[in-house]
């Protein structure tokens, strides 16, 4: 049986994004989106996993896990990497999920992201949402944008995270990173306090509920640049999700607030490429007058059409992005179709490009 240090070293060496320790299966790595059991490792038992937890958790954190049945934390691993960790209970025994976080914050261009993300770094105020499924690069994308601000502007950047992922080093900007449970007791308290901390740029690690979304909107409304993430699949779905968490009598007001502050929704996927690596496919919605009107009037069903007809200013649908990846040979047709939200639209774009 390997100890957890050996397994984490293997995660780094094999450039895996995740490591899973679950009762009844061998330790498993996720590499370029695919799951691979660690070779020559025995099936994990409850005792094995508990021994891993004792290696990485303090007595107080272990007690919290036993009581709450789950815990989030970050783990510094030598000088090679950091990990975001979630330990949780499944069928009466514990399991652990490790997500590797690079020590160096990558640049926007090195991630294969669209050039328009550079323009976000010069904004003084507004609301920018990065959305997509878990494990598809949202945190890394925001970190790249924030670090460009850090290197190019004199600002105070405040992040509120659960847990802290990328560690920023102050350059032109000064940076305050706050971790849930360590530096603050709740998202609501942290966001209420942030306005008294003289911020220019605020990162809300995840907008999970009505109170967090309401507070984040208020921060954006008061003249700050706010970045946040949501687990949604498209720009239209993102707007609907935000509005729908509010009571019916508040939704008209929220649509008005959101239309006033929204600068962009960047919805992304990491799609398996033809060379074995993953490439970025994305939908981009910018806060144009047409988009703001559609949000304010509750006509989110019009957003997809606006994206399709506004490509000259940088907007596009996921299908346009996937069609471009197919044309350049980076992604095959079957893979693109499986990731598309509207496969018939993707097929139309491919036919028209021939």
Secondary structure by P-SEA (a helix, b strand, c coil): cccaaaaaaaaaaacccbbbbbcccccccccccccccccccccccaaaaaaaaaacccaaaaaaaaaacccccccccccccccbbbbbbcccbbbbbbbbbbcccccccccccccaaaaaaaccbbbbbbbbcccccaaaaaaaaaaaaaaccbbbbbbbccccccccccccbbbbbbbcccccccaaaaaaacccccccbbbccccccaaaaaaaaaaaaabbbbbbccccccaaaaaaaaaaaccccaaaaaaaaaaacccbbbbbbbccccccbbbbbbbbbcccaaaaaaaaaccccaaaaaaaaccccccccaaaaaaaaaaaccccaaaaaaacccaaaaaaaaaaac
